[in-house]
Amino acid sequence: MPDKTPHQNLAKKPVKTIKEKRAEKKAKHPEAAQDPVAHLKKRR
């Protein structure tokens, strides 16, 4: 029977999701400071 004891799962820190990271960035930087023209994607 395999060993089912937790080994390194307890050592991991809780990781933030991508959505949480994006929300943090938006909270730090005001939306009005961005130039909408500079963030347009280039069409090929």
VOMIZA-440537 format. One record per atom (N, C-alpha, C, O, CB): residue number from 1; chain; atom name; z, x, y. Coordinates in steps of 0.05 Angstrom, whole numbers, m for minus. Glycine has a CB too. Example, Ala and Ser with C-alpha at 12.3 -4.5 7.8 and 13.67 -1.06 7.14 Angstrom:
BEGIN
VEXZA   num   cadena   atomo       up     east    north
VEXZA     1        A       N      156      264     m114
VEXZA     1        A      CA      156      246      m90
VEXZA     1        A       C      156      264      m66
VEXZA     1        A       O      169      285      m66
VEXZA     1        A      CB      181      226      m89
VEXZA     2        A       N      142      257      m45
VEXZA     2        A      CA      143      273      m21
VEXZA     2        A       C      157      258        1
VEXZA     2        A       O      161      268       23
VEXZA     2        A      CB      114      282      m12
This chain:
BEGIN
VEXZA   num   cadena   atomo       up     east    north
VEXZA     1        A       N        0       17      m24
VEXZA     1        A      CA        0        0        0
VEXZA     1        A       C        0       18       25
VEXZA     1        A       O       16       37       27
VEXZA     1        A      CB       25      m19        0
VEXZA     2        A       N      m17       12       45
VEXZA     2        A      CA      m19       29       69
VEXZA     2        A       C        6       26       86
VEXZA     2        A       O       20        6       86
VEXZA     2        A      CB      m44       22       85
VEXZA     3        A       N       11       47      101
VEXZA     3        A      CA       34       48      120
VEXZA     3        A       C       27       31      144
VEXZA     3        A       O        9       37      159
VEXZA     3        A      CB       41       77      128
VEXZA     4        A       N       43       10      149
VEXZA     4        A      CA       37       m9      171
VEXZA     4        A       C       56       m6      195
VEXZA     4        A       O       57      m23      212
VEXZA     4        A      CB       38      m37      161
VEXZA     5        A       N       70       16      195
VEXZA     5        A      CA       89       20      218
VEXZA     5        A       C       73       28      243
VEXZA     5        A       O       53       42      241
VEXZA     5        A      CB      110       42      211
VEXZA     6        A       N       82       18      266
VEXZA     6        A      CA       68       25      291
VEXZA     6        A       C       73       55      298
VEXZA     6        A       O       95       63      300
VEXZA     6        A      CB       76        7      314
VEXZA     7        A       N       51       69      303
VEXZA     7        A      CA       54       98      309
VEXZA     7        A       C       51      104      338
VEXZA     7        A       O       70      111      352
VEXZA     7        A      CB       34      114      293
VEXZA     8        A       N       27      100      349
VEXZA     8        A      CA       23      107      377
VEXZA     8        A       C       19       83      395
VEXZA     8        A       O       14       86      419
VEXZA     8        A      CB       m1      125      379
VEXZA     9        A       N       20       59      384
VEXZA     9        A      CA       16       35      400
VEXZA     9        A       C       38       32      421
VEXZA     9        A       O       33       21      443
VEXZA     9        A      CB       16       10      382
VEXZA    10        A       N       62       41      415
VEXZA    10        A      CA       84       39      434
VEXZA    10        A       C       82       59      457
VEXZA    10        A       O       93       55      478
VEXZA    10        A      CB      111       42      420
VEXZA    11        A       N       67       81      453
VEXZA    11        A      CA       65      102      473
VEXZA    11        A       C       45       95      494
VEXZA    11        A       O       45      108      516
VEXZA    11        A      CB       58      128      459
VEXZA    12        A       N       27       77      489
VEXZA    12        A      CA        6       70      508
VEXZA    12        A       C       17       55      532
VEXZA    12        A       O       34       37      529
VEXZA    12        A      CB      m16       54      495
VEXZA    13        A       N        7       62      556
VEXZA    13        A      CA       15       47      580
VEXZA    13        A       C       m2       22      582
VEXZA    13        A       O      m25       21      572
VEXZA    13        A      CB       11       65      605
VEXZA    14        A       N        8        1      594
VEXZA    14        A      CA       m8      m23      598
VEXZA    14        A       C      m32      m17      616
VEXZA    14        A       O      m28       m8      639
VEXZA    14        A      CB        9      m46      609
VEXZA    15        A       N      m56      m23      607
VEXZA    15        A      CA      m80      m17      622
VEXZA    15        A       C      m88      m41      638
VEXZA    15        A       O      m88      m64      628
VEXZA    15        A      CB     m103       m8      602
VEXZA    16        A       N      m96      m36      663
VEXZA    16        A      CA     m106      m58      680
VEXZA    16        A       C     m134      m65      672
VEXZA    16        A       O     m150      m47      665
VEXZA    16        A      CB     m104      m50      710
VEXZA    17        A       N     m140      m90      674
VEXZA    17        A      CA     m168      m99      668
VEXZA    17        A       C     m185      m92      692
VEXZA    17        A       O     m176      m86      714
VEXZA    17        A      CB     m168     m129      662
VEXZA    18        A       N     m211      m93      687
VEXZA    18        A      CA     m231      m87      709
VEXZA    18        A       C     m228     m107      731
VEXZA    18        A       O     m230      m99      755
VEXZA    18        A      CB     m259      m87      698
VEXZA    19        A       N     m223     m132      725
VEXZA    19        A      CA     m219     m152      745
VEXZA    19        A       C     m195     m147      763
VEXZA    19        A       O     m196     m151      787
VEXZA    19        A      CB     m216     m180      733
VEXZA    20        A       N     m174     m137      751
VEXZA    20        A      CA     m150     m130      766
VEXZA    20        A       C     m155     m107      784
VEXZA    20        A       O     m145     m106      807
VEXZA    20        A      CB     m126     m124      747
VEXZA    21        A       N     m170      m87      775
VEXZA    21        A      CA     m176      m63      791
VEXZA    21        A       C     m193      m71      815
VEXZA    21        A       O     m188      m62      837
VEXZA    21        A      CB     m190      m42      775
VEXZA    22        A       N     m213      m89      811
VEXZA    22        A      CA     m230      m98      832
VEXZA    22        A       C     m214     m114      853
VEXZA    22        A       O     m219     m110      877
VEXZA    22        A      CB     m253     m116      821
VEXZA    23        A       N     m196     m130      844
VEXZA    23        A      CA     m180     m146      862
VEXZA    23        A       C     m162     m128      879
VEXZA    23        A       O     m158     m134      903
VEXZA    23        A      CB     m162     m166      846
VEXZA    24        A       N     m152     m107      867
VEXZA    24        A      CA     m136      m88      883
VEXZA    24        A       C     m152      m74      904
VEXZA    24        A       O     m143      m71      927
VEXZA    24        A      CB     m124      m67      864
VEXZA    25        A       N     m177      m66      897
VEXZA    25        A      CA     m194      m52      917
VEXZA    25        A       C     m201      m71      940
VEXZA    25        A       O     m201      m63      963
VEXZA    25        A      CB     m220      m43      903
VEXZA    26        A       N     m207      m96      934
VEXZA    26        A      CA     m213     m115      955
VEXZA    26        A       C     m189     m120      973
VEXZA    26        A       O     m193     m125      997
VEXZA    26        A      CB     m223     m142      942
VEXZA    27        A       N     m166     m120      962
VEXZA    27        A      CA     m141     m124      978
VEXZA    27        A       C     m136     m101      996
VEXZA    27        A       O     m126     m104     1018
VEXZA    27        A      CB     m117     m129      959
VEXZA    28        A       N     m143      m77      988
VEXZA    28        A      CA     m139      m53     1004
VEXZA    28        A       C     m158      m52     1027
VEXZA    28        A       O     m150      m46     1050
VEXZA    28        A      CB     m141      m27      987
VEXZA    29        A       N     m184      m57     1022
VEXZA    29        A      CA     m205      m55     1042
VEXZA    29        A       C     m214      m82     1052
VEXZA    29        A       O     m221      m99     1035
VEXZA    29        A      CB     m228      m39     1032
VEXZA    30        A       N     m213      m87     1078
VEXZA    30        A      CA     m223     m113     1087
VEXZA    30        A       C     m252     m117     1082
VEXZA    30        A       O     m268      m98     1083
VEXZA    30        A      CB     m217     m116     1117
VEXZA    31        A       N     m260     m142     1077
VEXZA    31        A      CA     m288     m148     1069
VEXZA    31        A       C     m307     m144     1093
VEXZA    31        A       O     m330     m137     1089
VEXZA    31        A      CB     m290     m177     1059
VEXZA    32        A       N     m297     m148     1118
VEXZA    32        A      CA     m314     m147     1141
VEXZA    32        A       C     m323     m118     1148
VEXZA    32        A       O     m343     m114     1162
VEXZA    32        A      CB     m299     m158     1165
VEXZA    33        A       N     m309      m98     1137
VEXZA    33        A      CA     m316      m70     1143
VEXZA    33        A       C     m342      m61     1129
VEXZA    33        A       O     m354      m41     1137
VEXZA    33        A      CB     m293      m52     1135
VEXZA    34        A       N     m351      m76     1108
VEXZA    34        A      CA     m374      m67     1093
VEXZA    34        A       C     m400      m77     1107
VEXZA    34        A       O     m401      m99     1118
VEXZA    34        A      CB     m374      m78     1065
VEXZA    35        A       N     m420      m60     1107
VEXZA    35        A      CA     m446      m67     1118
VEXZA    35        A       C     m462      m80     1095
VEXZA    35        A       O     m467      m67     1075
VEXZA    35        A      CB     m461      m42     1130
VEXZA    36        A       N     m470     m105     1098
VEXZA    36        A      CA     m485     m119     1076
VEXZA    36        A       C     m512     m106     1070
VEXZA    36        A       O     m521     m107     1048
VEXZA    36        A      CB     m489     m148     1083
VEXZA    37        A       N     m525      m94     1090
VEXZA    37        A      CA     m551      m81     1086
VEXZA    37        A       C     m548      m56     1068
VEXZA    37        A       O     m566      m50     1052
VEXZA    37        A      CB     m564      m74     1113
VEXZA    38        A       N     m526      m42     1071
VEXZA    38        A      CA     m523      m17     1056
VEXZA    38        A       C     m517      m22     1027
VEXZA    38        A       O     m521       m4     1010
VEXZA    38        A      CB     m500       m1     1068
VEXZA    39        A       N     m509      m46     1020
VEXZA    39        A      CA     m502      m52      992
VEXZA    39        A       C     m523      m68      977
VEXZA    39        A       O     m518      m77      955
VEXZA    39        A      CB     m476      m67      991
VEXZA    40        A       N     m547      m71      988
VEXZA    40        A      CA     m568      m84      975
VEXZA    40        A       C     m580      m66      953
VEXZA    40        A       O     m581      m42      956
VEXZA    40        A      CB     m591      m93      995
VEXZA    41        A       N     m588      m79      931
VEXZA    41        A      CA     m600      m63      909
VEXZA    41        A       C     m629      m59      915
VEXZA    41        A       O     m643      m76      926
VEXZA    41        A      CB     m596      m78      882
VEXZA    42        A       N     m638      m35      907
VEXZA    42        A      CA     m666      m28      911
VEXZA    42        A       C     m683      m41      890
VEXZA    42        A       O     m678      m37      866
VEXZA    42        A      CB     m670        3      912
VEXZA    43        A       N     m704      m55      897
VEXZA    43        A      CA     m722      m67      878
VEXZA    43        A       C     m744      m47      871
VEXZA    43        A       O     m754      m33      888
VEXZA    43        A      CB     m734      m94      888
VEXZA    44        A       N     m752      m47      846
VEXZA    44        A      CA     m773      m29      838
VEXZA    44        A       C     m799      m44      832
VEXZA    44        A       O     m819      m33      825
VEXZA    44        A      CB     m766      m13      813
